[in-house]
Amino acid sequence: MTSRSETAPPPPSFGAQVRSAVIWRSGTQIFSQLVAWASTFLVIRILSPSDYGLFAMTSVVLVLLSLLNGQGFANAAIQQRDGGPQQLRQLFGLLLVVNVGLAALQVLAAPLVAAYYRQPMVADLLRVQALIYLTNPFLALGTTVLCREMDFRKQAQVNVLSALTGAVAALAGALGGLGVWTLVLAPLTSFAVRGFGMAIAARALVWPSFDFRGTGALAAYGGTVMAGQIFWFTQTQADIVIAGRAFSPQELGYYTTALFLAQIFVTKVVPPLNEVAFSAYAQIQDDRAAVSAGFLKSVRLIMTLAMPFCLGLAAVAEPAVRVMLGDKWLPAAPVVSLLALAMPFMTLHVLFGPAASALGRPGLSTRSAIVGSVLMPVCYLVGVNHGPIGIAIAWLVAWPVLTLLSAVWTLPVIGLSPRALGEGLLPPILAGTAMGLGVMLLDRLLPALPQALRLALLVAAGGAIYGLWLLRFARGRLDELLALALRR
């Protein structure tokens, strides 16, 4: 007879696991985002800028309390790798206690937030939005189990389902005349499907344990991450806090929608890749050379994709806003251009965190967030006097400084030299600059055309310039992307 060891297929290599995770997580993320964006752009055309301004006022509270939702405890459980069933039960208990408390806190704080913004409706919105926190424990628990197993296929399937249900809810709400309540219904539906779906996919529905003895390591790691996230909130949400009181809901709607467009790559494409990266770095954290090589490769790949999006959007902001959002959103176009120029710096900045945290140094992200929590609000306070344009210029001033500081602090921990990082960044920077200049020149030379045709020609020309520049001067970048797509 043949033994089982002779007939069983060999386990996949770690590299194959990472490639599979990237393909599943990023591939389905792209599909999910295409669905979500199609829905979002249709909804934006139906709703008013004031609706988005009111929603932005509530989002400050949602983002702040979401940073306290215990995800840091889940990351600690992933990083430790060897926790057993009891640790999962304790993690679930911690998450339930934390998130029920956050829901209650938001309900109690709702009238105070509404009074600050002088918008009574904000209180009602916040009370209903508090239901989102009740889905977090199930989402974090399921994600922890699947990340430990490097199983991003099931995560991807759940994410696709949640994106589809959220898109349907958004369109139904907008077409049904719900107005700003559409922006509450859609994420609540999506979070519920994603949270419970992730727990079921991971088979992680366990009884919670409220005996927290022995969870000191989880609490210490998670607390450090949480502290950094609080400062991260200050630096990323101070613009809404400051502008929300100084601007009308309509002006705030223009700014936040411009920010949504400019941040599509860094907030929608990069996070799922960072999830894979964190799990991968945690698995090989004892091999510093492997972490360094993996980090540099991720920078090369992600920044090669980020540059054409960010610099291209800066060059075609006006026709892009006209075509995707409609003429009523045209005042947001110059804000989009300025914010898009700041996004490459933010994209690089957020790549440092997963590597440092997986190596047991989450305090580096905290240090960077502390600096940002001072630098960004100061810039916003100066810029707010010049309207949405002034806030956008503040982004352009602050993010290069913050990214440089993060690189100085994090690269020695990763084991990567500044020169190696610079060599990895130079090709997409040069190609993106050539693309942006070429697109702006072509835009000046084009005759009067329908806006959709004008945008299509500019995008096609930009893509051709970027691709041909890389093909001529940095063909290895295109080969890397192709190899990843073909799972080589």
Summary of the structure (lengths in Angstrom):
residues: 488
radius of gyration: 22.6
end to end distance: 35.5
largest distance: 81.2
contacts: 1738
relative contact order: 0.11
helix: 86%
strand: 0%
